[in-house]
Amino acid sequence: QVQLVESGVALVQAGGSLRLSCAASGRTVSRYAMGWFRQAPGKEREFVSTISWSGTNTVYADYVKGRFTISRDNAKNTVYLQMTSLEHEDTAVYYCAVKRTADWALTTKVDEYHYWGQGTQVTVSS
């Protein structure tokens, strides 16, 4: 079993920045790709970004590309999401997740991730 705990500043002004962290415990996730997703009220959970197990490959959703940066520190079993130029539309609950299989493939699909954090609310005031 893997437990994921997200953390980060909850409220930020539009145009501001913040960094989310997701710490894994229970067992190492260093051989698994990890991802960030978000869910706004009344909407489905949507892909934000993913990073390969080595950290060398990343994928971003178009709506965050150029503004968000995903990274990981396998020694700390932690993945990060640096968010800049935040917009009101970025307001959502953000979740980190561990890919179901340990391989090189990166995926944007929710159902290909196995373990999920409890989510952290990010509110961007306009």
Helices and strands as residue ranges (DSSP letters): E 3-7, E 11-13, E 18-25, E 34-39, E 46-51, E 58-60, E 68-73, E 78-83, G 88-90, E 92-99, G 110-112, E 113-116, E 120-125
